[in-house]
Amino acid sequence: MINKLSSFIARRPVLVTAILAILTVIPGYYAYKGLSLNVVLEEMLPANSNNVELFLRFGEQFGGANTTLIEIKNKKGDI
């Protein structure tokens, strides 16, 4: 059986490559169409933690977890 399979692959490498490419692309397409990445940070945090309560309390005021705040201070004089 292995000899027949290996001789078929050796005789028709383009056909075998095309079949494998189709068998790879079709499930990949359906996985891409149905794939959704939705990460909700609040659902992954521990429920009864003081830090989480602070995060939820002030999250809307400062933009939530997906925001970076940068503070700039002038060391000499006014802005």
mmCIF file of the N, C-alpha and C atoms, coordinates in Angstrom:
data_MODEL
# 
_entry.id   MODEL 
# 
loop_
_atom_site.group_PDB 
_atom_site.id 
_atom_site.type_symbol 
_atom_site.label_atom_id 
_atom_site.label_alt_id 
_atom_site.label_comp_id 
_atom_site.label_asym_id 
_atom_site.label_entity_id 
_atom_site.label_seq_id 
_atom_site.pdbx_PDB_ins_code 
_atom_site.Cartn_x 
_atom_site.Cartn_y 
_atom_site.Cartn_z 
_atom_site.occupancy 
_atom_site.B_iso_or_equiv 
_atom_site.pdbx_formal_charge 
_atom_site.auth_seq_id 
_atom_site.auth_comp_id 
_atom_site.auth_asym_id 
_atom_site.auth_atom_id 
_atom_site.pdbx_PDB_model_num 
ATOM 1   N N  . MET A 1 1  ? 0.815   -1.198 0.000   1.00 0.00 ? 1  MET A N  1 
ATOM 2   C CA . MET A 1 1  ? 0.000   0.000  0.000   1.00 0.00 ? 1  MET A CA 1 
ATOM 3   C C  . MET A 1 1  ? 0.859   1.262  0.000   1.00 0.00 ? 1  MET A C  1 
ATOM 4   N N  . ILE A 1 2  ? 1.878   1.296  0.847   1.00 0.00 ? 2  ILE A N  1 
ATOM 5   C CA . ILE A 1 2  ? 2.764   2.455  0.914   1.00 0.00 ? 2  ILE A CA 1 
ATOM 6   C C  . ILE A 1 2  ? 3.515   2.635  -0.406  1.00 0.00 ? 2  ILE A C  1 
ATOM 7   N N  . ASN A 1 3  ? 3.911   1.540  -1.023  1.00 0.00 ? 3  ASN A N  1 
ATOM 8   C CA . ASN A 1 3  ? 4.629   1.636  -2.295  1.00 0.00 ? 3  ASN A CA 1 
ATOM 9   C C  . ASN A 1 3  ? 3.739   2.225  -3.387  1.00 0.00 ? 3  ASN A C  1 
ATOM 10  N N  . LYS A 1 4  ? 2.469   1.823  -3.415  1.00 0.00 ? 4  LYS A N  1 
ATOM 11  C CA . LYS A 1 4  ? 1.543   2.374  -4.406  1.00 0.00 ? 4  LYS A CA 1 
ATOM 12  C C  . LYS A 1 4  ? 1.325   3.866  -4.176  1.00 0.00 ? 4  LYS A C  1 
ATOM 13  N N  . LEU A 1 5  ? 1.147   4.238  -2.929  1.00 0.00 ? 5  LEU A N  1 
ATOM 14  C CA . LEU A 1 5  ? 0.936   5.649  -2.608  1.00 0.00 ? 5  LEU A CA 1 
ATOM 15  C C  . LEU A 1 5  ? 2.160   6.481  -2.962  1.00 0.00 ? 5  LEU A C  1 
ATOM 16  N N  . SER A 1 6  ? 3.319   6.017  -2.599  1.00 0.00 ? 6  SER A N  1 
ATOM 17  C CA . SER A 1 6  ? 4.533   6.779  -2.894  1.00 0.00 ? 6  SER A CA 1 
ATOM 18  C C  . SER A 1 6  ? 4.798   6.862  -4.394  1.00 0.00 ? 6  SER A C  1 
ATOM 19  N N  . SER A 1 7  ? 4.508   5.824  -5.144  1.00 0.00 ? 7  SER A N  1 
ATOM 20  C CA . SER A 1 7  ? 4.707   5.890  -6.600  1.00 0.00 ? 7  SER A CA 1 
ATOM 21  C C  . SER A 1 7  ? 3.681   6.826  -7.250  1.00 0.00 ? 7  SER A C  1 
ATOM 22  N N  . PHE A 1 8  ? 2.432   6.865  -6.709  1.00 0.00 ? 8  PHE A N  1 
ATOM 23  C CA . PHE A 1 8  ? 1.437   7.804  -7.227  1.00 0.00 ? 8  PHE A CA 1 
ATOM 24  C C  . PHE A 1 8  ? 1.877   9.239  -6.975  1.00 0.00 ? 8  PHE A C  1 
ATOM 25  N N  . ILE A 1 9  ? 2.378   9.519  -5.782  1.00 0.00 ? 9  ILE A N  1 
ATOM 26  C CA . ILE A 1 9  ? 2.851   10.868 -5.463  1.00 0.00 ? 9  ILE A CA 1 
ATOM 27  C C  . ILE A 1 9  ? 4.040   11.247 -6.336  1.00 0.00 ? 9  ILE A C  1 
ATOM 28  N N  . ALA A 1 10 ? 4.930   10.302 -6.582  1.00 0.00 ? 10 ALA A N  1 
ATOM 29  C CA . ALA A 1 10 ? 6.105   10.582 -7.408  1.00 0.00 ? 10 ALA A CA 1 
ATOM 30  C C  . ALA A 1 10 ? 5.722   10.801 -8.870  1.00 0.00 ? 10 ALA A C  1 
ATOM 31  N N  . ARG A 1 11 ? 4.687   10.111 -9.366  1.00 0.00 ? 11 ARG A N  1 
ATOM 32  C CA . ARG A 1 11 ? 4.278   10.252 -10.764 1.00 0.00 ? 11 ARG A CA 1 
ATOM 33  C C  . ARG A 1 11 ? 3.458   11.518 -10.996 1.00 0.00 ? 11 ARG A C  1 
ATOM 34  N N  . ARG A 1 12 ? 2.692   11.970 -10.008 1.00 0.00 ? 12 ARG A N  1 
ATOM 35  C CA . ARG A 1 12 ? 1.798   13.115 -10.177 1.00 0.00 ? 12 ARG A CA 1 
ATOM 36  C C  . ARG A 1 12 ? 1.966   14.136 -9.036  1.00 0.00 ? 12 ARG A C  1 
ATOM 37  N N  . PRO A 1 13 ? 3.130   14.765 -8.941  1.00 0.00 ? 13 PRO A N  1 
ATOM 38  C CA . PRO A 1 13 ? 3.354   15.686 -7.828  1.00 0.00 ? 13 PRO A CA 1 
ATOM 39  C C  . PRO A 1 13 ? 2.492   16.954 -7.914  1.00 0.00 ? 13 PRO A C  1 
ATOM 40  N N  . VAL A 1 14 ? 2.205   17.414 -9.123  1.00 0.00 ? 14 VAL A N  1 
ATOM 41  C CA . VAL A 1 14 ? 1.403   18.623 -9.278  1.00 0.00 ? 14 VAL A CA 1 
ATOM 42  C C  . VAL A 1 14 ? -0.031  18.365 -8.826  1.00 0.00 ? 14 VAL A C  1 
ATOM 43  N N  . LEU A 1 15 ? -0.575  17.227 -9.218  1.00 0.00 ? 15 LEU A N  1 
ATOM 44  C CA . LEU A 1 15 ? -1.937  16.859 -8.813  1.00 0.00 ? 15 LEU A CA 1 
ATOM 45  C C  . LEU A 1 15 ? -2.043  16.718 -7.291  1.00 0.00 ? 15 LEU A C  1 
ATOM 46  N N  . VAL A 1 16 ? -1.075  16.053 -6.697  1.00 0.00 ? 16 VAL A N  1 
ATOM 47  C CA . VAL A 1 16 ? -1.084  15.864 -5.248  1.00 0.00 ? 16 VAL A CA 1 
ATOM 48  C C  . VAL A 1 16 ? -0.960  17.213 -4.540  1.00 0.00 ? 16 VAL A C  1 
ATOM 49  N N  . THR A 1 17 ? -0.118  18.085 -5.048  1.00 0.00 ? 17 THR A N  1 
ATOM 50  C CA . THR A 1 17 ? 0.042   19.414 -4.451  1.00 0.00 ? 17 THR A CA 1 
ATOM 51  C C  . THR A 1 17 ? -1.241  20.220 -4.586  1.00 0.00 ? 17 THR A C  1 
ATOM 52  N N  . ALA A 1 18 ? -1.905  20.138 -5.726  1.00 0.00 ? 18 ALA A N  1 
ATOM 53  C CA . ALA A 1 18 ? -3.163  20.859 -5.924  1.00 0.00 ? 18 ALA A CA 1 
ATOM 54  C C  . ALA A 1 18 ? -4.248  20.342 -4.981  1.00 0.00 ? 18 ALA A C  1 
ATOM 55  N N  . ILE A 1 19 ? -4.329  19.043 -4.826  1.00 0.00 ? 19 ILE A N  1 
ATOM 56  C CA . ILE A 1 19 ? -5.329  18.462 -3.918  1.00 0.00 ? 19 ILE A CA 1 
ATOM 57  C C  . ILE A 1 19 ? -5.063  18.904 -2.487  1.00 0.00 ? 19 ILE A C  1 
ATOM 58  N N  . LEU A 1 20 ? -3.813  18.865 -2.062  1.00 0.00 ? 20 LEU A N  1 
ATOM 59  C CA . LEU A 1 20 ? -3.479  19.295 -0.701  1.00 0.00 ? 20 LEU A CA 1 
ATOM 60  C C  . LEU A 1 20 ? -3.733  20.786 -0.498  1.00 0.00 ? 20 LEU A C  1 
ATOM 61  N N  . ALA A 1 21 ? -3.478  21.583 -1.527  1.00 0.00 ? 21 ALA A N  1 
ATOM 62  C CA . ALA A 1 21 ? -3.736  23.023 -1.424  1.00 0.00 ? 21 ALA A CA 1 
ATOM 63  C C  . ALA A 1 21 ? -5.231  23.288 -1.281  1.00 0.00 ? 21 ALA A C  1 
ATOM 64  N N  . ILE A 1 22 ? -6.038  22.596 -2.058  1.00 0.00 ? 22 ILE A N  1 
ATOM 65  C CA . ILE A 1 22 ? -7.499  22.763 -1.956  1.00 0.00 ? 22 ILE A CA 1 
ATOM 66  C C  . ILE A 1 22 ? -7.994  22.307 -0.591  1.00 0.00 ? 22 ILE A C  1 
ATOM 67  N N  . LEU A 1 23 ? -7.479  21.190 -0.119  1.00 0.00 ? 23 LEU A N  1 
ATOM 68  C CA . LEU A 1 23 ? -7.886  20.691 1.189   1.00 0.00 ? 23 LEU A CA 1 
ATOM 69  C C  . LEU A 1 23 ? -7.427  21.593 2.329   1.00 0.00 ? 23 LEU A C  1 
ATOM 70  N N  . THR A 1 24 ? -6.451  22.434 2.069   1.00 0.00 ? 24 THR A N  1 
ATOM 71  C CA . THR A 1 24 ? -5.997  23.397 3.075   1.00 0.00 ? 24 THR A CA 1 
ATOM 72  C C  . THR A 1 24 ? -6.762  24.704 2.972   1.00 0.00 ? 24 THR A C  1 
ATOM 73  N N  . VAL A 1 25 ? -7.022  25.180 1.771   1.00 0.00 ? 25 VAL A N  1 
ATOM 74  C CA . VAL A 1 25 ? -7.658  26.475 1.569   1.00 0.00 ? 25 VAL A CA 1 
ATOM 75  C C  . VAL A 1 25 ? -9.131  26.458 1.981   1.00 0.00 ? 25 VAL A C  1 
ATOM 76  N N  . ILE A 1 26 ? -9.846  25.419 1.657   1.00 0.00 ? 26 ILE A N  1 
ATOM 77  C CA . ILE A 1 26 ? -11.284 25.379 1.962   1.00 0.00 ? 26 ILE A CA 1 
ATOM 78  C C  . ILE A 1 26 ? -11.554 25.468 3.468   1.00 0.00 ? 26 ILE A C  1 
ATOM 79  N N  . PRO A 1 27 ? -10.956 24.643 4.314   1.00 0.00 ? 27 PRO A N  1 
ATOM 80  C CA . PRO A 1 27 ? -11.201 24.811 5.752   1.00 0.00 ? 27 PRO A CA 1 
ATOM 81  C C  . PRO A 1 27 ? -10.646 26.140 6.283   1.00 0.00 ? 27 PRO A C  1 
ATOM 82  N N  . GLY A 1 28 ? -9.551  26.602 5.695   1.00 0.00 ? 28 GLY A N  1 
ATOM 83  C CA . GLY A 1 28 ? -8.996  27.886 6.112   1.00 0.00 ? 28 GLY A CA 1 
ATOM 84  C C  . GLY A 1 28 ? -9.948  29.028 5.830   1.00 0.00 ? 28 GLY A C  1 
ATOM 85  N N  . TYR A 1 29 ? -10.613 28.984 4.707   1.00 0.00 ? 29 TYR A N  1 
ATOM 86  C CA . TYR A 1 29 ? -11.588 30.026 4.360   1.00 0.00 ? 29 TYR A CA 1 
ATOM 87  C C  . TYR A 1 29 ? -12.745 30.031 5.352   1.00 0.00 ? 29 TYR A C  1 
ATOM 88  N N  . TYR A 1 30 ? -13.289 28.851 5.638   1.00 0.00 ? 30 TYR A N  1 
ATOM 89  C CA . TYR A 1 30 ? -14.411 28.782 6.575   1.00 0.00 ? 30 TYR A CA 1 
ATOM 90  C C  . TYR A 1 30 ? -13.978 29.158 7.993   1.00 0.00 ? 30 TYR A C  1 
ATOM 91  N N  . ALA A 1 31 ? -12.769 28.836 8.371   1.00 0.00 ? 31 ALA A N  1 
ATOM 92  C CA . ALA A 1 31 ? -12.266 29.242 9.685   1.00 0.00 ? 31 ALA A CA 1 
ATOM 93  C C  . ALA A 1 31 ? -12.110 30.759 9.746   1.00 0.00 ? 31 ALA A C  1 
ATOM 94  N N  . TYR A 1 32 ? -11.641 31.363 8.650   1.00 0.00 ? 32 TYR A N  1 
ATOM 95  C CA . TYR A 1 32 ? -11.466 32.816 8.612   1.00 0.00 ? 32 TYR A CA 1 
ATOM 96  C C  . TYR A 1 32 ? -12.810 33.529 8.670   1.00 0.00 ? 32 TYR A C  1 
ATOM 97  N N  . LYS A 1 33 ? -13.792 33.028 7.940   1.00 0.00 ? 33 LYS A N  1 
ATOM 98  C CA . LYS A 1 33 ? -15.116 33.667 7.926   1.00 0.00 ? 33 LYS A CA 1 
ATOM 99  C C  . LYS A 1 33 ? -15.814 33.546 9.277   1.00 0.00 ? 33 LYS A C  1 
ATOM 100 N N  . GLY A 1 34 ? -15.621 32.438 9.963   1.00 0.00 ? 34 GLY A N  1 
ATOM 101 C CA . GLY A 1 34 ? -16.299 32.225 11.222  1.00 0.00 ? 34 GLY A CA 1 
ATOM 102 C C  . GLY A 1 34 ? -15.478 32.619 12.439  1.00 0.00 ? 34 GLY A C  1 
ATOM 103 N N  . LEU A 1 35 ? -14.247 33.044 12.211  1.00 0.00 ? 35 LEU A N  1 
ATOM 104 C CA . LEU A 1 35 ? -13.360 33.365 13.317  1.00 0.00 ? 35 LEU A CA 1 
ATOM 105 C C  . LEU A 1 35 ? -13.636 34.763 13.835  1.00 0.00 ? 35 LEU A C  1 
ATOM 106 N N  . SER A 1 36 ? -13.803 34.871 15.132  1.00 0.00 ? 36 SER A N  1 
ATOM 107 C CA . SER A 1 36 ? -13.945 36.190 15.743  1.00 0.00 ? 36 SER A CA 1 
ATOM 108 C C  . SER A 1 36 ? -13.120 36.218 17.015  1.00 0.00 ? 36 SER A C  1 
ATOM 109 N N  . LEU A 1 37 ? -12.408 37.278 17.175  1.00 0.00 ? 37 LEU A N  1 
ATOM 110 C CA . LEU A 1 37 ? -11.570 37.453 18.348  1.00 0.00 ? 37 LEU A CA 1 
ATOM 111 C C  . LEU A 1 37 ? -12.174 38.563 19.178  1.00 0.00 ? 37 LEU A C  1 
ATOM 112 N N  . ASN A 1 38 ? -12.798 38.186 20.258  1.00 0.00 ? 38 ASN A N  1 
ATOM 113 C CA . ASN A 1 38 ? -13.473 39.153 21.110  1.00 0.00 ? 38 ASN A CA 1 
ATOM 114 C C  . ASN A 1 38 ? -12.973 38.951 22.528  1.00 0.00 ? 38 ASN A C  1 
ATOM 115 N N  . VAL A 1 39 ? -12.046 39.791 22.931  1.00 0.00 ? 39 VAL A N  1 
ATOM 116 C CA . VAL A 1 39 ? -11.461 39.684 24.257  1.00 0.00 ? 39 VAL A CA 1 
ATOM 117 C C  . VAL A 1 39 ? -12.080 40.761 25.138  1.00 0.00 ? 39 VAL A C  1 
ATOM 118 N N  . VAL A 1 40 ? -12.726 40.339 26.187  1.00 0.00 ? 40 VAL A N  1 
ATOM 119 C CA . VAL A 1 40 ? -13.324 41.261 27.148  1.00 0.00 ? 40 VAL A CA 1 
ATOM 120 C C  . VAL A 1 40 ? -12.526 41.130 28.439  1.00 0.00 ? 40 VAL A C  1 
ATOM 121 N N  . LEU A 1 41 ? -11.740 42.149 28.713  1.00 0.00 ? 41 LEU A N  1 
ATOM 122 C CA . LEU A 1 41 ? -10.849 42.114 29.862  1.00 0.00 ? 41 LEU A CA 1 
ATOM 123 C C  . LEU A 1 41 ? -11.616 41.968 31.168  1.00 0.00 ? 41 LEU A C  1 
ATOM 124 N N  . GLU A 1 42 ? -12.739 42.633 31.280  1.00 0.00 ? 42 GLU A N  1 
ATOM 125 C CA . GLU A 1 42 ? -13.506 42.601 32.518  1.00 0.00 ? 42 GLU A CA 1 
ATOM 126 C C  . GLU A 1 42 ? -13.960 41.186 32.881  1.00 0.00 ? 42 GLU A C  1 
ATOM 127 N N  . GLU A 1 43 ? -14.200 40.340 31.899  1.00 0.00 ? 43 GLU A N  1 
ATOM 128 C CA . GLU A 1 43 ? -14.633 38.974 32.164  1.00 0.00 ? 43 GLU A CA 1 
ATOM 129 C C  . GLU A 1 43 ? -13.494 38.079 32.634  1.00 0.00 ? 43 GLU A C  1 
ATOM 130 N N  . MET A 1 44 ? -12.262 38.475 32.384  1.00 0.00 ? 44 MET A N  1 
ATOM 131 C CA . MET A 1 44 ? -11.114 37.662 32.770  1.00 0.00 ? 44 MET A CA 1 
ATOM 132 C C  . MET A 1 44 ? -10.549 38.045 34.135  1.00 0.00 ? 44 MET A C  1 
ATOM 133 N N  . LEU A 1 45 ? -10.985 39.154 34.698  1.00 0.00 ? 45 LEU A N  1 
ATOM 134 C CA . LEU A 1 45 ? -10.475 39.610 35.983  1.00 0.00 ? 45 LEU A CA 1 
ATOM 135 C C  . LEU A 1 45 ? -11.231 38.957 37.130  1.00 0.00 ? 45 LEU A C  1 
ATOM 136 N N  . PRO A 1 46 ? -10.574 38.791 38.291  1.00 0.00 ? 46 PRO A N  1 
ATOM 137 C CA . PRO A 1 46 ? -11.276 38.222 39.445  1.00 0.00 ? 46 PRO A CA 1 
ATOM 138 C C  . PRO A 1 46 ? -12.390 39.143 39.920  1.00 0.00 ? 46 PRO A C  1 
ATOM 139 N N  . ALA A 1 47 ? -13.508 38.583 40.300  1.00 0.00 ? 47 ALA A N  1 
ATOM 140 C CA . ALA A 1 47 ? -14.708 39.373 40.572  1.00 0.00 ? 47 ALA A CA 1 
ATOM 141 C C  . ALA A 1 47 ? -14.627 40.189 41.854  1.00 0.00 ? 47 ALA A C  1 
ATOM 142 N N  . ASN A 1 48 ? -14.027 39.684 42.897  1.00 0.00 ? 48 ASN A N  1 
ATOM 143 C CA . ASN A 1 48 ? -14.089 40.342 44.198  1.00 0.00 ? 48 ASN A CA 1 
ATOM 144 C C  . ASN A 1 48 ? -12.786 41.031 44.593  1.00 0.00 ? 48 ASN A C  1 
ATOM 145 N N  . SER A 1 49 ? -12.004 41.455 43.654  1.00 0.00 ? 49 SER A N  1 
ATOM 146 C CA . SER A 1 49 ? -10.741 42.107 43.957  1.00 0.00 ? 49 SER A CA 1 
ATOM 147 C C  . SER A 1 49 ? -10.935 43.617 44.080  1.00 0.00 ? 49 SER A C  1 
ATOM 148 N N  . ASN A 1 50 ? -10.235 44.230 45.038  1.00 0.00 ? 50 ASN A N  1 
ATOM 149 C CA . ASN A 1 50 ? -10.329 45.680 45.214  1.00 0.00 ? 50 ASN A CA 1 
ATOM 150 C C  . ASN A 1 50 ? -9.810  46.432 43.993  1.00 0.00 ? 50 ASN A C  1 
ATOM 151 N N  . ASN A 1 51 ? -8.742  45.924 43.403  1.00 0.00 ? 51 ASN A N  1 
ATOM 152 C CA . ASN A 1 51 ? -8.184  46.582 42.218  1.00 0.00 ? 51 ASN A CA 1 
ATOM 153 C C  . ASN A 1 51 ? -9.140  46.523 41.038  1.00 0.00 ? 51 ASN A C  1 
ATOM 154 N N  . VAL A 1 52 ? -9.841  45.430 40.902  1.00 0.00 ? 52 VAL A N  1 
ATOM 155 C CA . VAL A 1 52 ? -10.811 45.300 39.812  1.00 0.00 ? 52 VAL A CA 1 
ATOM 156 C C  . VAL A 1 52 ? -11.972 46.261 40.026  1.00 0.00 ? 52 VAL A C  1 
ATOM 157 N N  . GLU A 1 53 ? -12.400 46.401 41.268  1.00 0.00 ? 53 GLU A N  1 
ATOM 158 C CA . GLU A 1 53 ? -13.475 47.352 41.557  1.00 0.00 ? 53 GLU A CA 1 
ATOM 159 C C  . GLU A 1 53 ? -13.047 48.780 41.212  1.00 0.00 ? 53 GLU A C  1 
ATOM 160 N N  . LEU A 1 54 ? -11.806 49.128 41.521  1.00 0.00 ? 54 LEU A N  1 
ATOM 161 C CA . LEU A 1 54 ? -11.290 50.453 41.158  1.00 0.00 ? 54 LEU A CA 1 
ATOM 162 C C  . LEU A 1 54 ? -11.204 50.611 39.644  1.00 0.00 ? 54 LEU A C  1 
ATOM 163 N N  . PHE A 1 55 ? -10.750 49.571 38.989  1.00 0.00 ? 55 PHE A N  1 
ATOM 164 C CA . PHE A 1 55 ? -10.651 49.607 37.528  1.00 0.00 ? 55 PHE A CA 1 
ATOM 165 C C  . PHE A 1 55 ? -12.018 49.848 36.895  1.00 0.00 ? 55 PHE A C  1 
ATOM 166 N N  . LEU A 1 56 ? -13.024 49.134 37.370  1.00 0.00 ? 56 LEU A N  1 
ATOM 167 C CA . LEU A 1 56 ? -14.365 49.305 36.812  1.00 0.00 ? 56 LEU A CA 1 
ATOM 168 C C  . LEU A 1 56 ? -14.949 50.667 37.168  1.00 0.00 ? 56 LEU A C  1 
ATOM 169 N N  . ARG A 1 57 ? -14.647 51.156 38.346  1.00 0.00 ? 57 ARG A N  1 
ATOM 170 C CA . ARG A 1 57 ? -15.182 52.444 38.789  1.00 0.00 ? 57 ARG A CA 1 
ATOM 171 C C  . ARG A 1 57 ? -14.623 53.612 37.985  1.00 0.00 ? 57 ARG A C  1 
ATOM 172 N N  . PHE A 1 58 ? -13.318 53.582 37.715  1.00 0.00 ? 58 PHE A N  1 
ATOM 173 C CA . PHE A 1 58 ? -12.686 54.695 37.012  1.00 0.00 ? 58 PHE A CA 1 
ATOM 174 C C  . PHE A 1 58 ? -12.409 54.407 35.541  1.00 0.00 ? 58 PHE A C  1 
ATOM 175 N N  . GLY A 1 59 ? -12.756 53.216 35.077  1.00 0.00 ? 59 GLY A N  1 
ATOM 176 C CA . GLY A 1 59 ? -12.460 52.833 33.695  1.00 0.00 ? 59 GLY A CA 1 
ATOM 177 C C  . GLY A 1 59 ? -13.088 53.737 32.655  1.00 0.00 ? 59 GLY A C  1 
ATOM 178 N N  . GLU A 1 60 ? -14.355 54.083 32.838  1.00 0.00 ? 60 GLU A N  1 
ATOM 179 C CA . GLU A 1 60 ? -15.029 54.932 31.851  1.00 0.00 ? 60 GLU A CA 1 
ATOM 180 C C  . GLU A 1 60 ? -14.465 56.345 31.848  1.00 0.00 ? 60 GLU A C  1 
ATOM 181 N N  . GLN A 1 61 ? -14.087 56.827 32.998  1.00 0.00 ? 61 GLN A N  1 
ATOM 182 C CA . GLN A 1 61 ? -13.558 58.181 33.104  1.00 0.00 ? 61 GLN A CA 1 
ATOM 183 C C  . GLN A 1 61 ? -12.236 58.327 32.361  1.00 0.00 ? 61 GLN A C  1 
ATOM 184 N N  . PHE A 1 62 ? -11.400 57.306 32.396  1.00 0.00 ? 62 PHE A N  1 
ATOM 185 C CA . PHE A 1 62 ? -10.084 57.388 31.778  1.00 0.00 ? 62 PHE A CA 1 
ATOM 186 C C  . PHE A 1 62 ? -9.962  56.599 30.481  1.00 0.00 ? 62 PHE A C  1 
ATOM 187 N N  . GLY A 1 63 ? -11.047 56.067 29.962  1.00 0.00 ? 63 GLY A N  1 
ATOM 188 C CA . GLY A 1 63 ? -11.004 55.424 28.660  1.00 0.00 ? 63 GLY A CA 1 
ATOM 189 C C  . GLY A 1 63 ? -10.901 53.918 28.677  1.00 0.00 ? 63 GLY A C  1 
ATOM 190 N N  . GLY A 1 64 ? -10.879 53.286 29.815  1.00 0.00 ? 64 GLY A N  1 
ATOM 191 C CA . GLY A 1 64 ? -10.866 51.826 29.870  1.00 0.00 ? 64 GLY A CA 1 
ATOM 192 C C  . GLY A 1 64 ? -9.481  51.231 29.704  1.00 0.00 ? 64 GLY A C  1 
ATOM 193 N N  . ALA A 1 65 ? -9.454  49.924 29.478  1.00 0.00 ? 65 ALA A N  1 
ATOM 194 C CA . ALA A 1 65 ? -8.202  49.177 29.434  1.00 0.00 ? 65 ALA A CA 1 
ATOM 195 C C  . ALA A 1 65 ? -7.439  49.367 28.137  1.00 0.00 ? 65 ALA A C  1 
ATOM 196 N N  . ASN A 1 66 ? -8.092  49.827 27.087  1.00 0.00 ? 66 ASN A N  1 
ATOM 197 C CA . ASN A 1 66 ? -7.432  49.954 25.789  1.00 0.00 ? 66 ASN A CA 1 
ATOM 198 C C  . ASN A 1 66 ? -6.903  51.356 25.546  1.00 0.00 ? 66 ASN A C  1 
ATOM 199 N N  . THR A 1 67 ? -6.676  52.106 26.602  1.00 0.00 ? 67 THR A N  1 
ATOM 200 C CA . THR A 1 67 ? -6.205  53.475 26.473  1.00 0.00 ? 67 THR A CA 1 
ATOM 201 C C  . THR A 1 67 ? -4.897  53.631 27.237  1.00 0.00 ? 67 THR A C  1 
ATOM 202 N N  . THR A 1 68 ? -3.967  54.340 26.650  1.00 0.00 ? 68 THR A N  1 
ATOM 203 C CA . THR A 1 68 ? -2.714  54.654 27.312  1.00 0.00 ? 68 THR A CA 1 
ATOM 204 C C  . THR A 1 68 ? -2.706  56.134 27.651  1.00 0.00 ? 68 THR A C  1 
ATOM 205 N N  . LEU A 1 69 ? -2.456  56.441 28.902  1.00 0.00 ? 69 LEU A N  1 
ATOM 206 C CA . LEU A 1 69 ? -2.381  57.829 29.346  1.00 0.00 ? 69 LEU A CA 1 
ATOM 207 C C  . LEU A 1 69 ? -0.922  58.224 29.495  1.00 0.00 ? 69 LEU A C  1 
ATOM 208 N N  . ILE A 1 70 ? -0.587  59.414 29.014  1.00 0.00 ? 70 ILE A N  1 
ATOM 209 C CA . ILE A 1 70 ? 0.773   59.930 29.109  1.00 0.00 ? 70 ILE A CA 1 
ATOM 210 C C  . ILE A 1 70 ? 0.712   61.270 29.817  1.00 0.00 ? 70 ILE A C  1 
ATOM 211 N N  . GLU A 1 71 ? 1.516   61.415 30.855  1.00 0.00 ? 71 GLU A N  1 
ATOM 212 C CA . GLU A 1 71 ? 1.573   62.665 31.594  1.00 0.00 ? 71 GLU A CA 1 
ATOM 213 C C  . GLU A 1 71 ? 2.853   63.389 31.210  1.00 0.00 ? 71 GLU A C  1 
ATOM 214 N N  . ILE A 1 72 ? 2.724   64.672 30.917  1.00 0.00 ? 72 ILE A N  1 
ATOM 215 C CA . ILE A 1 72 ? 3.875   65.499 30.551  1.00 0.00 ? 72 ILE A CA 1 
ATOM 216 C C  . ILE A 1 72 ? 3.972   66.620 31.565  1.00 0.00 ? 72 ILE A C  1 
ATOM 217 N N  . LYS A 1 73 ? 5.136   66.756 32.201  1.00 0.00 ? 73 LYS A N  1 
ATOM 218 C CA . LYS A 1 73 ? 5.356   67.808 33.158  1.00 0.00 ? 73 LYS A CA 1 
ATOM 219 C C  . LYS A 1 73 ? 6.464   68.737 32.656  1.00 0.00 ? 73 LYS A C  1 
ATOM 220 N N  . ASN A 1 74 ? 6.256   70.001 32.868  1.00 0.00 ? 74 ASN A N  1 
ATOM 221 C CA . ASN A 1 74 ? 7.259   70.995 32.527  1.00 0.00 ? 74 ASN A CA 1 
ATOM 222 C C  . ASN A 1 74 ? 8.082   71.252 33.796  1.00 0.00 ? 74 ASN A C  1 
ATOM 223 N N  . LYS A 1 75 ? 9.384   71.020 33.734  1.00 0.00 ? 75 LYS A N  1 
ATOM 224 C CA . LYS A 1 75 ? 10.220  71.189 34.911  1.00 0.00 ? 75 LYS A CA 1 
ATOM 225 C C  . LYS A 1 75 ? 10.576  72.650 35.182  1.00 0.00 ? 75 LYS A C  1 
ATOM 226 N N  . LYS A 1 76 ? 10.510  73.494 34.146  1.00 0.00 ? 76 LYS A N  1 
ATOM 227 C CA . LYS A 1 76 ? 10.879  74.889 34.307  1.00 0.00 ? 76 LYS A CA 1 
ATOM 228 C C  . LYS A 1 76 ? 9.751   75.772 33.774  1.00 0.00 ? 76 LYS A C  1 
ATOM 229 N N  . GLY A 1 77 ? 9.173   76.603 34.600  1.00 0.00 ? 77 GLY A N  1 
ATOM 230 C CA . GLY A 1 77 ? 8.205   77.581 34.145  1.00 0.00 ? 77 GLY A CA 1 
ATOM 231 C C  . GLY A 1 77 ? 6.842   77.000 33.859  1.00 0.00 ? 77 GLY A C  1 
ATOM 232 N N  . ASP A 1 78 ? 6.086   77.791 33.067  1.00 0.00 ? 78 ASP A N  1 
ATOM 233 C CA . ASP A 1 78 ? 4.723   77.420 32.682  1.00 0.00 ? 78 ASP A CA 1 
ATOM 234 C C  . ASP A 1 78 ? 4.718   76.682 31.367  1.00 0.00 ? 78 ASP A C  1 
ATOM 235 N N  . ILE A 1 79 ? 3.556   76.182 31.043  1.00 0.00 ? 79 ILE A N  1 
ATOM 236 C CA . ILE A 1 79 ? 3.389   75.529 29.743  1.00 0.00 ? 79 ILE A CA 1 
ATOM 237 C C  . ILE A 1 79 ? 3.218   76.613 28.687  1.00 0.00 ? 79 ILE A C  1 
# 
